[in-house]
Amino acid sequence: MFEYDQEIVEVLLNDNKQFQALYEEHDTLKKKVRDAELGVLPLDDLSLGTMKKEKLLAKDRMAAMIEQYRREHA
């Protein structure tokens, strides 16, 4: 995730509590979605869809924070 912005991600992970929380939330959701898709975690389609949307929202919020960092440090 964010392979092209790895340096910025590292800075934000070290310096930004909100980014850290979003990163952890995204990672947790990613694992749960994977487990649900493999059948390890039993979830109905609605719950799985909601979880996928939450994961995407966390990723979008991190992307916005990366873009803001890029603009502020250009």
PQR file of N, CA, C, O and H, with PARSE charges and radii, in Angstrom:
ATOM      1  N   MET A   1       0.839  -1.179   0.000 -0.4000 1.5000
ATOM      2  CA  MET A   1       0.000   0.000   0.000 -0.0000 2.0000
ATOM      3  C   MET A   1       0.885   1.243   0.000  0.5500 1.7000
ATOM      4  O   MET A   1       1.823   1.337   0.791 -0.5500 1.4000
ATOM      5  N   PHE A   2       0.598   2.176  -0.863 -0.4000 1.5000
ATOM      6  CA  PHE A   2       1.341   3.436  -0.984 -0.0000 2.0000
ATOM      7  C   PHE A   2       2.832   3.180  -1.266  0.5500 1.7000
ATOM      8  O   PHE A   2       3.700   3.821  -0.673 -0.5500 1.4000
ATOM      9  H   PHE A   2      -0.164   2.101  -1.505  0.4000 1.0000
ATOM     10  N   GLU A   3       3.113   2.253  -2.162 -0.4000 1.5000
ATOM     11  CA  GLU A   3       4.493   1.889  -2.463 -0.0000 2.0000
ATOM     12  C   GLU A   3       5.327   3.078  -2.934  0.5500 1.7000
ATOM     13  O   GLU A   3       6.512   3.177  -2.617 -0.5500 1.4000
ATOM     14  H   GLU A   3       2.409   1.733  -2.644  0.4000 1.0000
ATOM     15  N   TYR A   4       4.704   3.975  -3.689 -0.4000 1.5000
ATOM     16  CA  TYR A   4       5.441   5.106  -4.244 -0.0000 2.0000
ATOM     17  C   TYR A   4       5.664   6.216  -3.215  0.5500 1.7000
ATOM     18  O   TYR A   4       6.466   7.121  -3.445 -0.5500 1.4000
ATOM     19  H   TYR A   4       3.742   3.894  -3.947  0.4000 1.0000
ATOM     20  N   ASP A   5       4.973   6.152  -2.105 -0.4000 1.5000
ATOM     21  CA  ASP A   5       5.066   7.177  -1.072 -0.0000 2.0000
ATOM     22  C   ASP A   5       5.608   6.612   0.234  0.5500 1.7000
ATOM     23  O   ASP A   5       5.298   7.125   1.310 -0.5500 1.4000
ATOM     24  H   ASP A   5       4.322   5.416  -1.918  0.4000 1.0000
ATOM     25  N   GLN A   6       6.411   5.567   0.147 -0.4000 1.5000
ATOM     26  CA  GLN A   6       6.844   4.867   1.347 -0.0000 2.0000
ATOM     27  C   GLN A   6       7.597   5.778   2.320  0.5500 1.7000
ATOM     28  O   GLN A   6       7.448   5.640   3.534 -0.5500 1.4000
ATOM     29  H   GLN A   6       6.663   5.150  -0.727  0.4000 1.0000
ATOM     30  N   GLU A   7       8.390   6.688   1.807 -0.4000 1.5000
ATOM     31  CA  GLU A   7       9.130   7.600   2.694 -0.0000 2.0000
ATOM     32  C   GLU A   7       8.159   8.488   3.486  0.5500 1.7000
ATOM     33  O   GLU A   7       8.331   8.685   4.689 -0.5500 1.4000
ATOM     34  H   GLU A   7       8.512   6.800   0.821  0.4000 1.0000
ATOM     35  N   ILE A   8       7.158   9.012   2.814 -0.4000 1.5000
ATOM     36  CA  ILE A   8       6.168   9.851   3.490 -0.0000 2.0000
ATOM     37  C   ILE A   8       5.378   9.026   4.496  0.5500 1.7000
ATOM     38  O   ILE A   8       5.104   9.492   5.602 -0.5500 1.4000
ATOM     39  H   ILE A   8       7.018   8.852   1.837  0.4000 1.0000
ATOM     40  N   VAL A   9       5.014   7.814   4.124 -0.4000 1.5000
ATOM     41  CA  VAL A   9       4.284   6.930   5.042 -0.0000 2.0000
ATOM     42  C   VAL A   9       5.100   6.709   6.310  0.5500 1.7000
ATOM     43  O   VAL A   9       4.558   6.765   7.414 -0.5500 1.4000
ATOM     44  H   VAL A   9       5.237   7.435   3.226  0.4000 1.0000
ATOM     45  N   GLU A  10       6.382   6.460   6.161 -0.4000 1.5000
ATOM     46  CA  GLU A  10       7.250   6.241   7.327 -0.0000 2.0000
ATOM     47  C   GLU A  10       7.281   7.472   8.231  0.5500 1.7000
ATOM     48  O   GLU A  10       7.207   7.351   9.453 -0.5500 1.4000
ATOM     49  H   GLU A  10       6.822   6.414   5.264  0.4000 1.0000
ATOM     50  N   VAL A  11       7.388   8.645   7.634 -0.4000 1.5000
ATOM     51  CA  VAL A  11       7.394   9.882   8.418 -0.0000 2.0000
ATOM     52  C   VAL A  11       6.077  10.033   9.172  0.5500 1.7000
ATOM     53  O   VAL A  11       6.066  10.323  10.369 -0.5500 1.4000
ATOM     54  H   VAL A  11       7.448   8.744   6.641  0.4000 1.0000
ATOM     55  N   LEU A  12       4.970   9.835   8.463 -0.4000 1.5000
ATOM     56  CA  LEU A  12       3.660   9.994   9.087 -0.0000 2.0000
ATOM     57  C   LEU A  12       3.414   8.933  10.160  0.5500 1.7000
ATOM     58  O   LEU A  12       2.801   9.227  11.186 -0.5500 1.4000
ATOM     59  H   LEU A  12       4.979   9.600   7.491  0.4000 1.0000
ATOM     60  N   LEU A  13       3.879   7.719   9.937 -0.4000 1.5000
ATOM     61  CA  LEU A  13       3.728   6.679  10.959 -0.0000 2.0000
ATOM     62  C   LEU A  13       4.495   7.027  12.228  0.5500 1.7000
ATOM     63  O   LEU A  13       4.070   6.687  13.332 -0.5500 1.4000
ATOM     64  H   LEU A  13       4.377   7.481   9.103  0.4000 1.0000
ATOM     65  N   ASN A  14       5.609   7.698  12.068 -0.4000 1.5000
ATOM     66  CA  ASN A  14       6.427   8.068  13.228 -0.0000 2.0000
ATOM     67  C   ASN A  14       5.937   9.334  13.919  0.5500 1.7000
ATOM     68  O   ASN A  14       6.112   9.490  15.127 -0.5500 1.4000
ATOM     69  H   ASN A  14       5.955   7.974  11.172  0.4000 1.0000
ATOM     70  N   ASP A  15       5.321  10.245  13.154 -0.4000 1.5000
ATOM     71  CA  ASP A  15       5.035  11.575  13.689 -0.0000 2.0000
ATOM     72  C   ASP A  15       3.553  11.920  13.844  0.5500 1.7000
ATOM     73  O   ASP A  15       3.230  12.923  14.480 -0.5500 1.4000
ATOM     74  H   ASP A  15       5.179  10.118  12.173  0.4000 1.0000
ATOM     75  N   ASN A  16       2.649  11.125  13.287 -0.4000 1.5000
ATOM     76  CA  ASN A  16       1.243  11.513  13.240 -0.0000 2.0000
ATOM     77  C   ASN A  16       0.366  10.413  13.838  0.5500 1.7000
ATOM     78  O   ASN A  16       0.204   9.343  13.250 -0.5500 1.4000
ATOM     79  H   ASN A  16       2.910  10.310  12.771  0.4000 1.0000
ATOM     80  N   LYS A  17      -0.188  10.688  14.997 -0.4000 1.5000
ATOM     81  CA  LYS A  17      -1.016   9.700  15.708 -0.0000 2.0000
ATOM     82  C   LYS A  17      -2.264   9.326  14.908  0.5500 1.7000
ATOM     83  O   LYS A  17      -2.670   8.164  14.896 -0.5500 1.4000
ATOM     84  H   LYS A  17      -0.057  11.557  15.475  0.4000 1.0000
ATOM     85  N   GLN A  18      -2.868  10.303  14.246 -0.4000 1.5000
ATOM     86  CA  GLN A  18      -4.067  10.024  13.459 -0.0000 2.0000
ATOM     87  C   GLN A  18      -3.737   9.081  12.299  0.5500 1.7000
ATOM     88  O   GLN A  18      -4.487   8.146  12.020 -0.5500 1.4000
ATOM     89  H   GLN A  18      -2.538  11.247  14.256  0.4000 1.0000
ATOM     90  N   PHE A  19      -2.617   9.333  11.630 -0.4000 1.5000
ATOM     91  CA  PHE A  19      -2.206   8.461  10.530 -0.0000 2.0000
ATOM     92  C   PHE A  19      -1.917   7.056  11.055  0.5500 1.7000
ATOM     93  O   PHE A  19      -2.291   6.065  10.428 -0.5500 1.4000
ATOM     94  H   PHE A  19      -2.008  10.093  11.857  0.4000 1.0000
ATOM     95  N   GLN A  20      -1.255   6.975  12.202 -0.4000 1.5000
ATOM     96  CA  GLN A  20      -0.958   5.670  12.813 -0.0000 2.0000
ATOM     97  C   GLN A  20      -2.246   4.891  13.066  0.5500 1.7000
ATOM     98  O   GLN A  20      -2.324   3.700  12.765 -0.5500 1.4000
ATOM     99  H   GLN A  20      -0.952   7.780  12.712  0.4000 1.0000
ATOM    100  N   ALA A  21      -3.252   5.560  13.618 -0.4000 1.5000
ATOM    101  CA  ALA A  21      -4.527   4.907  13.928 -0.0000 2.0000
ATOM    102  C   ALA A  21      -5.217   4.436  12.644  0.5500 1.7000
ATOM    103  O   ALA A  21      -5.749   3.326  12.595 -0.5500 1.4000
ATOM    104  H   ALA A  21      -3.189   6.527  13.863  0.4000 1.0000
ATOM    105  N   LEU A  22      -5.208   5.270  11.620 -0.4000 1.5000
ATOM    106  CA  LEU A  22      -5.815   4.881  10.346 -0.0000 2.0000
ATOM    107  C   LEU A  22      -5.084   3.695   9.726  0.5500 1.7000
ATOM    108  O   LEU A  22      -5.709   2.787   9.178 -0.5500 1.4000
ATOM    109  H   LEU A  22      -4.776   6.171  11.660  0.4000 1.0000
ATOM    110  N   TYR A  23      -3.767   3.711   9.815 -0.4000 1.5000
ATOM    111  CA  TYR A  23      -2.954   2.632   9.257 -0.0000 2.0000
ATOM    112  C   TYR A  23      -3.270   1.312   9.954  0.5500 1.7000
ATOM    113  O   TYR A  23      -3.420   0.280   9.301 -0.5500 1.4000
ATOM    114  H   TYR A  23      -3.260   4.449  10.260  0.4000 1.0000
ATOM    115  N   GLU A  24      -3.370   1.348  11.273 -0.4000 1.5000
ATOM    116  CA  GLU A  24      -3.695   0.144  12.041 -0.0000 2.0000
ATOM    117  C   GLU A  24      -5.118  -0.325  11.748  0.5500 1.7000
ATOM    118  O   GLU A  24      -5.363  -1.524  11.607 -0.5500 1.4000
ATOM    119  H   GLU A  24      -3.248   2.186  11.804  0.4000 1.0000
ATOM    120  N   GLU A  25      -6.064   0.629  11.655 -0.4000 1.5000
ATOM    121  CA  GLU A  25      -7.444   0.281  11.340 -0.0000 2.0000
ATOM    122  C   GLU A  25      -7.527  -0.389   9.972  0.5500 1.7000
ATOM    123  O   GLU A  25      -8.196  -1.410   9.813 -0.5500 1.4000
ATOM    124  H   GLU A  25      -5.865   1.602  11.770  0.4000 1.0000
ATOM    125  N   HIS A  26      -6.839   0.192   8.983 -0.4000 1.5000
ATOM    126  CA  HIS A  26      -6.845  -0.374   7.635 -0.0000 2.0000
ATOM    127  C   HIS A  26      -6.254  -1.777   7.634  0.5500 1.7000
ATOM    128  O   HIS A  26      -6.790  -2.681   6.994 -0.5500 1.4000
ATOM    129  H   HIS A  26      -6.296   1.022   9.112  0.4000 1.0000
ATOM    130  N   ASP A  27      -5.154  -1.957   8.349 -0.4000 1.5000
ATOM    131  CA  ASP A  27      -4.510  -3.266   8.402 -0.0000 2.0000
ATOM    132  C   ASP A  27      -5.423  -4.312   9.040  0.5500 1.7000
ATOM    133  O   ASP A  27      -5.528  -5.434   8.544 -0.5500 1.4000
ATOM    134  H   ASP A  27      -4.718  -1.223   8.870  0.4000 1.0000
ATOM    135  N   THR A  28      -6.077  -3.947  10.126 -0.4000 1.5000
ATOM    136  CA  THR A  28      -7.001  -4.859  10.801 -0.0000 2.0000
ATOM    137  C   THR A  28      -8.164  -5.229   9.888  0.5500 1.7000
ATOM    138  O   THR A  28      -8.533  -6.399   9.779 -0.5500 1.4000
ATOM    139  H   THR A  28      -5.993  -3.036  10.529  0.4000 1.0000
ATOM    140  N   LEU A  29      -8.736  -4.223   9.236 -0.4000 1.5000
ATOM    141  CA  LEU A  29      -9.859  -4.478   8.328 -0.0000 2.0000
ATOM    142  C   LEU A  29      -9.424  -5.331   7.136  0.5500 1.7000
ATOM    143  O   LEU A  29     -10.166  -6.205   6.687 -0.5500 1.4000
ATOM    144  H   LEU A  29      -8.437  -3.273   9.325  0.4000 1.0000
ATOM    145  N   LYS A  30      -8.228  -5.075   6.631 -0.4000 1.5000
ATOM    146  CA  LYS A  30      -7.720  -5.855   5.501 -0.0000 2.0000
ATOM    147  C   LYS A  30      -7.618  -7.335   5.873  0.5500 1.7000
ATOM    148  O   LYS A  30      -7.981  -8.205   5.082 -0.5500 1.4000
ATOM    149  H   LYS A  30      -7.626  -4.365   6.996  0.4000 1.0000
ATOM    150  N   LYS A  31      -7.130  -7.609   7.062 -0.4000 1.5000
ATOM    151  CA  LYS A  31      -7.011  -8.999   7.523 -0.0000 2.0000
ATOM    152  C   LYS A  31      -8.389  -9.638   7.705  0.5500 1.7000
ATOM    153  O   LYS A  31      -8.587 -10.797   7.343 -0.5500 1.4000
ATOM    154  H   LYS A  31      -6.835  -6.902   7.704  0.4000 1.0000
ATOM    155  N   LYS A  32      -9.333  -8.893   8.260 -0.4000 1.5000
ATOM    156  CA  LYS A  32     -10.684  -9.427   8.473 -0.0000 2.0000
ATOM    157  C   LYS A  32     -11.381  -9.693   7.137  0.5500 1.7000
ATOM    158  O   LYS A  32     -12.046 -10.717   6.978 -0.5500 1.4000
ATOM    159  H   LYS A  32      -9.172  -7.951   8.555  0.4000 1.0000
ATOM    160  N   VAL A  33     -11.232  -8.781   6.181 -0.4000 1.5000
ATOM    161  CA  VAL A  33     -11.832  -8.976   4.858 -0.0000 2.0000
ATOM    162  C   VAL A  33     -11.236 -10.216   4.207  0.5500 1.7000
ATOM    163  O   VAL A  33     -11.964 -11.041   3.654 -0.5500 1.4000
ATOM    164  H   VAL A  33     -10.692  -7.950   6.309  0.4000 1.0000
ATOM    165  N   ARG A  34      -9.939 -10.347   4.269 -0.4000 1.5000
ATOM    166  CA  ARG A  34      -9.282 -11.522   3.686 -0.0000 2.0000
ATOM    167  C   ARG A  34      -9.806 -12.813   4.329  0.5500 1.7000
ATOM    168  O   ARG A  34     -10.127 -13.781   3.638 -0.5500 1.4000
ATOM    169  H   ARG A  34      -9.348  -9.677   4.718  0.4000 1.0000
ATOM    170  N   ASP A  35      -9.885 -12.805   5.671 -0.4000 1.5000
ATOM    171  CA  ASP A  35     -10.382 -13.986   6.380 -0.0000 2.0000
ATOM    172  C   ASP A  35     -11.831 -14.293   6.009  0.5500 1.7000
ATOM    173  O   ASP A  35     -12.201 -15.457   5.856 -0.5500 1.4000
ATOM    174  H   ASP A  35      -9.625 -12.019   6.232  0.4000 1.0000
ATOM    175  N   ALA A  36     -12.638 -13.264   5.866 -0.4000 1.5000
ATOM    176  CA  ALA A  36     -14.040 -13.464   5.486 -0.0000 2.0000
ATOM    177  C   ALA A  36     -14.143 -14.034   4.077  0.5500 1.7000
ATOM    178  O   ALA A  36     -14.957 -14.920   3.818 -0.5500 1.4000
ATOM    179  H   ALA A  36     -12.337 -12.318   5.991  0.4000 1.0000
ATOM    180  N   GLU A  37     -13.318 -13.524   3.169 -0.4000 1.5000
ATOM    181  CA  GLU A  37     -13.356 -14.015   1.792 -0.0000 2.0000
ATOM    182  C   GLU A  37     -12.851 -15.451   1.685  0.5500 1.7000
ATOM    183  O   GLU A  37     -13.262 -16.194   0.794 -0.5500 1.4000
ATOM    184  H   GLU A  37     -12.657 -12.804   3.380  0.4000 1.0000
ATOM    185  N   LEU A  38     -11.960 -15.839   2.596 -0.4000 1.5000
ATOM    186  CA  LEU A  38     -11.464 -17.219   2.620 -0.0000 2.0000
ATOM    187  C   LEU A  38     -12.413 -18.157   3.356  0.5500 1.7000
ATOM    188  O   LEU A  38     -12.249 -19.376   3.305 -0.5500 1.4000
ATOM    189  H   LEU A  38     -11.626 -15.236   3.321  0.4000 1.0000
ATOM    190  N   GLY A  39     -13.399 -17.594   4.035 -0.4000 1.5000
ATOM    191  CA  GLY A  39     -14.350 -18.404   4.780 -0.0000 2.0000
ATOM    192  C   GLY A  39     -13.927 -18.693   6.209  0.5500 1.7000
ATOM    193  O   GLY A  39     -14.605 -19.435   6.920 -0.5500 1.4000
ATOM    194  H   GLY A  39     -13.532 -16.604   4.076  0.4000 1.0000
ATOM    195  N   VAL A  40     -12.810 -18.115   6.636 -0.4000 1.5000
ATOM    196  CA  VAL A  40     -12.323 -18.317   8.003 -0.0000 2.0000
ATOM    197  C   VAL A  40     -13.147 -17.518   9.002  0.5500 1.7000
ATOM    198  O   VAL A  40     -13.400 -17.966  10.120 -0.5500 1.4000
ATOM    199  H   VAL A  40     -12.259 -17.512   6.059  0.4000 1.0000
ATOM    200  N   LEU A  41     -13.557 -16.335   8.582 -0.4000 1.5000
ATOM    201  CA  LEU A  41     -14.371 -15.460   9.419 -0.0000 2.0000
ATOM    202  C   LEU A  41     -15.778 -15.411   8.822  0.5500 1.7000
ATOM    203  O   LEU A  41     -15.975 -14.823   7.759 -0.5500 1.4000
ATOM    204  H   LEU A  41     -13.352 -15.971   7.673  0.4000 1.0000
ATOM    205  N   PRO A  42     -16.752 -16.020   9.490 -0.5600 1.5000
ATOM    206  CA  PRO A  42     -18.098 -16.030   8.927  0.2800 2.0000
ATOM    207  C   PRO A  42     -18.763 -14.658   9.016  0.5500 1.7000
ATOM    208  O   PRO A  42     -18.986 -14.129  10.105 -0.5500 1.4000
ATOM    209  N   LEU A  43     -19.073 -14.098   7.854 -0.4000 1.5000
ATOM    210  CA  LEU A  43     -19.742 -12.797   7.777 -0.0000 2.0000
ATOM    211  C   LEU A  43     -20.798 -12.846   6.684  0.5500 1.7000
ATOM    212  O   LEU A  43     -20.621 -13.514   5.665 -0.5500 1.4000
ATOM    213  H   LEU A  43     -18.891 -14.528   6.969  0.4000 1.0000
ATOM    214  N   ASP A  44     -21.883 -12.142   6.903 -0.4000 1.5000
ATOM    215  CA  ASP A  44     -22.881 -12.025   5.841 -0.0000 2.0000
ATOM    216  C   ASP A  44     -22.393 -10.984   4.829  0.5500 1.7000
ATOM    217  O   ASP A  44     -21.477 -10.211   5.111 -0.5500 1.4000
ATOM    218  H   ASP A  44     -22.026 -11.599   7.731  0.4000 1.0000
ATOM    219  N   ASP A  45     -23.005 -10.975   3.673 -0.4000 1.5000
ATOM    220  CA  ASP A  45     -22.568 -10.086   2.587 -0.0000 2.0000
ATOM    221  C   ASP A  45     -22.644  -8.615   2.968  0.5500 1.7000
ATOM    222  O   ASP A  45     -21.773  -7.830   2.594 -0.5500 1.4000
ATOM    223  H   ASP A  45     -23.749 -11.603   3.444  0.4000 1.0000
ATOM    224  N   LEU A  46     -23.677  -8.238   3.708 -0.4000 1.5000
ATOM    225  CA  LEU A  46     -23.831  -6.846   4.118 -0.0000 2.0000
ATOM    226  C   LEU A  46     -22.689  -6.415   5.035  0.5500 1.7000
ATOM    227  O   LEU A  46     -22.130  -5.332   4.862 -0.5500 1.4000
ATOM    228  H   LEU A  46     -24.385  -8.876   4.012  0.4000 1.0000
ATOM    229  N   SER A  47     -22.347  -7.245   5.995 -0.4000 1.5000
ATOM    230  CA  SER A  47     -21.250  -6.922   6.919 -0.0000 2.0000
ATOM    231  C   SER A  47     -19.919  -6.858   6.185  0.5500 1.7000
ATOM    232  O   SER A  47     -19.103  -5.974   6.446 -0.5500 1.4000
ATOM    233  H   SER A  47     -22.801  -8.124   6.135  0.4000 1.0000
ATOM    234  N   LEU A  48     -19.701  -7.790   5.272 -0.4000 1.5000
ATOM    235  CA  LEU A  48     -18.471  -7.788   4.494 -0.0000 2.0000
ATOM    236  C   LEU A  48     -18.384  -6.533   3.634  0.5500 1.7000
ATOM    237  O   LEU A  48     -17.325  -5.910   3.548 -0.5500 1.4000
ATOM    238  H   LEU A  48     -20.364  -8.508   5.061  0.4000 1.0000
ATOM    239  N   GLY A  49     -19.481  -6.163   3.005 -0.4000 1.5000
ATOM    240  CA  GLY A  49     -19.490  -4.948   2.190 -0.0000 2.0000
ATOM    241  C   GLY A  49     -19.216  -3.709   3.011  0.5500 1.7000
ATOM    242  O   GLY A  49     -18.483  -2.820   2.577 -0.5500 1.4000
ATOM    243  H   GLY A  49     -20.341  -6.669   3.075  0.4000 1.0000
ATOM    244  N   THR A  50     -19.797  -3.645   4.192 -0.4000 1.5000
ATOM    245  CA  THR A  50     -19.560  -2.506   5.090 -0.0000 2.0000
ATOM    246  C   THR A  50     -18.100  -2.448   5.502  0.5500 1.7000
ATOM    247  O   THR A  50     -17.499  -1.374   5.542 -0.5500 1.4000
ATOM    248  H   THR A  50     -20.392  -4.368   4.545  0.4000 1.0000
ATOM    249  N   MET A  51     -17.531  -3.608   5.809 -0.4000 1.5000
ATOM    250  CA  MET A  51     -16.129  -3.665   6.218 -0.0000 2.0000
ATOM    251  C   MET A  51     -15.214  -3.217   5.078  0.5500 1.7000
ATOM    252  O   MET A  51     -14.224  -2.522   5.310 -0.5500 1.4000
ATOM    253  H   MET A  51     -18.018  -4.480   5.777  0.4000 1.0000
ATOM    254  N   LYS A  52     -15.541  -3.610   3.862 -0.4000 1.5000
ATOM    255  CA  LYS A  52     -14.742  -3.196   2.709 -0.0000 2.0000
ATOM    256  C   LYS A  52     -14.814  -1.680   2.516  0.5500 1.7000
ATOM    257  O   LYS A  52     -13.811  -1.044   2.191 -0.5500 1.4000
ATOM    258  H   LYS A  52     -16.345  -4.174   3.674  0.4000 1.0000
ATOM    259  N   LYS A  53     -15.999  -1.104   2.718 -0.4000 1.5000
ATOM    260  CA  LYS A  53     -16.150   0.345   2.588 -0.0000 2.0000
ATOM    261  C   LYS A  53     -15.356   1.074   3.670  0.5500 1.7000
ATOM    262  O   LYS A  53     -14.736   2.102   3.396 -0.5500 1.4000
ATOM    263  H   LYS A  53     -16.813  -1.620   2.982  0.4000 1.0000
ATOM    264  N   GLU A  54     -15.372   0.556   4.885 -0.4000 1.5000
ATOM    265  CA  GLU A  54     -14.603   1.166   5.973 -0.0000 2.0000
ATOM    266  C   GLU A  54     -13.108   1.107   5.678  0.5500 1.7000
ATOM    267  O   GLU A  54     -12.375   2.060   5.943 -0.5500 1.4000
ATOM    268  H   GLU A  54     -15.876  -0.278   5.108  0.4000 1.0000
ATOM    269  N   LYS A  55     -12.663  -0.023   5.126 -0.4000 1.5000
ATOM    270  CA  LYS A  55     -11.249  -0.184   4.771 -0.0000 2.0000
ATOM    271  C   LYS A  55     -10.855   0.825   3.695  0.5500 1.7000
ATOM    272  O   LYS A  55      -9.800   1.454   3.777 -0.5500 1.4000
ATOM    273  H   LYS A  55     -13.259  -0.797   4.911  0.4000 1.0000
ATOM    274  N   LEU A  56     -11.709   0.972   2.692 -0.4000 1.5000
ATOM    275  CA  LEU A  56     -11.440   1.922   1.619 -0.0000 2.0000
ATOM    276  C   LEU A  56     -11.446   3.360   2.128  0.5500 1.7000
ATOM    277  O   LEU A  56     -10.630   4.175   1.697 -0.5500 1.4000
ATOM    278  H   LEU A  56     -12.566   0.461   2.625  0.4000 1.0000
ATOM    279  N   LEU A  57     -12.355   3.670   3.034 -0.4000 1.5000
ATOM    280  CA  LEU A  57     -12.408   5.008   3.619 -0.0000 2.0000
ATOM    281  C   LEU A  57     -11.124   5.312   4.385  0.5500 1.7000
ATOM    282  O   LEU A  57     -10.584   6.414   4.278 -0.5500 1.4000
ATOM    283  H   LEU A  57     -13.018   3.008   3.384  0.4000 1.0000
ATOM    284  N   ALA A  58     -10.634   4.349   5.152 -0.4000 1.5000
ATOM    285  CA  ALA A  58      -9.378   4.548   5.882 -0.0000 2.0000
ATOM    286  C   ALA A  58      -8.235   4.793   4.897  0.5500 1.7000
ATOM    287  O   ALA A  58      -7.399   5.669   5.119 -0.5500 1.4000
ATOM    288  H   ALA A  58     -11.072   3.454   5.238  0.4000 1.0000
ATOM    289  N   LYS A  59      -8.200   4.029   3.822 -0.4000 1.5000
ATOM    290  CA  LYS A  59      -7.146   4.199   2.816 -0.0000 2.0000
ATOM    291  C   LYS A  59      -7.246   5.568   2.151  0.5500 1.7000
ATOM    292  O   LYS A  59      -6.233   6.235   1.938 -0.5500 1.4000
ATOM    293  H   LYS A  59      -8.880   3.318   3.642  0.4000 1.0000
ATOM    294  N   ASP A  60      -8.469   5.985   1.823 -0.4000 1.5000
ATOM    295  CA  ASP A  60      -8.662   7.300   1.204 -0.0000 2.0000
ATOM    296  C   ASP A  60      -8.218   8.426   2.136  0.5500 1.7000
ATOM    297  O   ASP A  60      -7.616   9.404   1.693 -0.5500 1.4000
ATOM    298  H   ASP A  60      -9.291   5.443   1.996  0.4000 1.0000
ATOM    299  N   ARG A  61      -8.514   8.284   3.419 -0.4000 1.5000
ATOM    300  CA  ARG A  61      -8.106   9.306   4.390 -0.0000 2.0000
ATOM    301  C   ARG A  61      -6.581   9.352   4.525  0.5500 1.7000
ATOM    302  O   ARG A  61      -6.000  10.429   4.658 -0.5500 1.4000
ATOM    303  H   ARG A  61      -9.003   7.489   3.779  0.4000 1.0000
ATOM    304  N   MET A  62      -5.940   8.190   4.493 -0.4000 1.5000
ATOM    305  CA  MET A  62      -4.469   8.170   4.530 -0.0000 2.0000
ATOM    306  C   MET A  62      -3.890   8.795   3.274  0.5500 1.7000
ATOM    307  O   MET A  62      -2.907   9.532   3.344 -0.5500 1.4000
ATOM    308  H   MET A  62      -6.412   7.315   4.385  0.4000 1.0000
ATOM    309  N   ALA A  63      -4.487   8.511   2.130 -0.4000 1.5000
ATOM    310  CA  ALA A  63      -4.019   9.094   0.871 -0.0000 2.0000
ATOM    311  C   ALA A  63      -4.127  10.612   0.907  0.5500 1.7000
ATOM    312  O   ALA A  63      -3.242  11.309   0.411 -0.5500 1.4000
ATOM    313  H   ALA A  63      -5.286   7.912   2.073  0.4000 1.0000
ATOM    314  N   ALA A  64      -5.195  11.126   1.484 -0.4000 1.5000
ATOM    315  CA  ALA A  64      -5.367  12.573   1.604 -0.0000 2.0000
ATOM    316  C   ALA A  64      -4.301  13.162   2.522  0.5500 1.7000
ATOM    317  O   ALA A  64      -3.785  14.248   2.254 -0.5500 1.4000
ATOM    318  H   ALA A  64      -5.914  10.561   1.887  0.4000 1.0000
ATOM    319  N   MET A  65      -3.971  12.464   3.590 -0.4000 1.5000
ATOM    320  CA  MET A  65      -2.938  12.951   4.506 -0.0000 2.0000
ATOM    321  C   MET A  65      -1.565  12.935   3.835  0.5500 1.7000
ATOM    322  O   MET A  65      -0.752  13.831   4.059 -0.5500 1.4000
ATOM    323  H   MET A  65      -4.390  11.583   3.807  0.4000 1.0000
ATOM    324  N   ILE A  66      -1.310  11.928   3.021 -0.4000 1.5000
ATOM    325  CA  ILE A  66      -0.051  11.855   2.274 -0.0000 2.0000
ATOM    326  C   ILE A  66       0.028  13.014   1.288  0.5500 1.7000
ATOM    327  O   ILE A  66       1.068  13.660   1.164 -0.5500 1.4000
ATOM    328  H   ILE A  66      -1.971  11.199   2.838  0.4000 1.0000
ATOM    329  N   GLU A  67      -1.067  13.274   0.592 -0.4000 1.5000
ATOM    330  CA  GLU A  67      -1.088  14.376  -0.371 -0.0000 2.0000
ATOM    331  C   GLU A  67      -0.893  15.718   0.329  0.5500 1.7000
ATOM    332  O   GLU A  67      -0.185  16.588  -0.178 -0.5500 1.4000
ATOM    333  H   GLU A  67      -1.912  12.749   0.693  0.4000 1.0000
ATOM    334  N   GLN A  68      -1.513  15.884   1.478 -0.4000 1.5000
ATOM    335  CA  GLN A  68      -1.339  17.127   2.227 -0.0000 2.0000
ATOM    336  C   GLN A  68       0.120  17.287   2.670  0.5500 1.7000
ATOM    337  O   GLN A  68       0.680  18.380   2.587 -0.5500 1.4000
ATOM    338  H   GLN A  68      -2.089  15.178   1.890  0.4000 1.0000
ATOM    339  N   TYR A  69       0.720  16.215   3.133 -0.4000 1.5000
ATOM    340  CA  TYR A  69       2.133  16.260   3.533 -0.0000 2.0000
ATOM    341  C   TYR A  69       2.995  16.647   2.334  0.5500 1.7000
ATOM    342  O   TYR A  69       3.901  17.473   2.456 -0.5500 1.4000
ATOM    343  H   TYR A  69       0.265  15.327   3.201  0.4000 1.0000
ATOM    344  N   ARG A  70       2.715  16.055   1.183 -0.4000 1.5000
ATOM    345  CA  ARG A  70       3.484  16.343  -0.025 -0.0000 2.0000
ATOM    346  C   ARG A  70       3.387  17.825  -0.383  0.5500 1.7000
ATOM    347  O   ARG A  70       4.392  18.451  -0.721 -0.5500 1.4000
ATOM    348  H   ARG A  70       1.980  15.384   1.084  0.4000 1.0000
ATOM    349  N   ARG A  71       2.165  18.391  -0.309 -0.4000 1.5000
ATOM    350  CA  ARG A  71       1.988  19.815  -0.640 -0.0000 2.0000
ATOM    351  C   ARG A  71       2.722  20.721   0.364  0.5500 1.7000
ATOM    352  O   ARG A  71       3.309  21.733  -0.018 -0.5500 1.4000
ATOM    353  H   ARG A  71       1.349  17.883  -0.034  0.4000 1.0000
ATOM    354  N   GLU A  72       2.680  20.347   1.639 -0.4000 1.5000
ATOM    355  CA  GLU A  72       3.301  21.179   2.671 -0.0000 2.0000
ATOM    356  C   GLU A  72       4.820  21.098   2.656  0.5500 1.7000
ATOM    357  O   GLU A  72       5.493  22.004   3.148 -0.5500 1.4000
ATOM    358  H   GLU A  72       2.203  19.524   1.949  0.4000 1.0000
ATOM    359  N   HIS A  73       5.365  20.027   2.098 -0.4000 1.5000
ATOM    360  CA  HIS A  73       6.825  19.820   2.114 -0.0000 2.0000
ATOM    361  C   HIS A  73       7.422  19.807   0.714  0.5500 1.7000
ATOM    362  O   HIS A  73       8.471  19.206   0.486 -0.5500 1.4000
ATOM    363  H   HIS A  73       4.819  19.291   1.699  0.4000 1.0000
ATOM    364  N   ALA A  74       6.758  20.463  -0.213 -0.4000 1.5000
ATOM    365  CA  ALA A  74       7.250  20.483  -1.601 -0.0000 2.0000
ATOM    366  C   ALA A  74       8.382  21.490  -1.750  0.5500 1.7000
ATOM    367  O   ALA A  74       8.926  21.650  -2.842 -0.5500 1.4000
ATOM    368  H   ALA A  74       5.905  20.952  -0.028  0.4000 1.0000
TER
END
